[in-house]
């Protein structure tokens, strides 16, 4: 292409610039509110899973029981604040002795926040919300779910793998749901050199609430649940 014919950066009018600039302040406000309201909740466990499951589904009940067991074990429970698995986990946490937290996202076609939240925070931006899921989490518990759940598990695996955050327990619940994906990790990602074999040790899979709680508790018998100074420094850059 002739250099003289290369496209030039489009001009931006003042109203466009003002709108984008104000967005920066909106993002800052979400971070500040998240930090201020969540800094006192550790230890906490972030629980993920489908928004589409009804209260009579077996995995809804499993999520509720898992959250209650974690709450009774002293962990605040953090979810996306919506229906389905998120509602079940907040409901279970409410039955336990620790805090139930919802990080709610504004979406065009989704239901409002569930009614089982001690702390409820509303986000417009996925990326600010995702930081809050990671920043104060002592563990991730991942129930069956769709694209959003896959996004969250990929996020935490990448952050731990690359050393951008500290190593925490990553617990997948319901082997029959996850096993084909985990086989693909091993047979395709490892085989093609996309990840290392050791990366398969970043997560575990369980079937029951008791197994999830026990795994997390065993993990922290070998190390402090309170982040070290080095880990705090890592997490400040999330």
Buried (B, 14 or more C-beta within 10 A) or exposed (E): EEEEEEEEEEEEEEEEEEEEEEEEEEBEEBBEBBEEBBEEBBBBBBBBBBBEBEEEBEBBBBBBBBBBBBBBBBBBBBBBBBBBBBBBBBBBBBBBEBBBBBBBBEEEEEEEBBEBBBBBBBBBBEEBBBBBBBBBBBBBBBBBBEEBBEEBBEBBBBBBBEEEBBEBBBBBBBEEBBEEEBEEBEEEBBEEEEBEEEBEEBBBBBEEBEBBBBBBBEBBEEEEBEBEEEBEEBBEEE
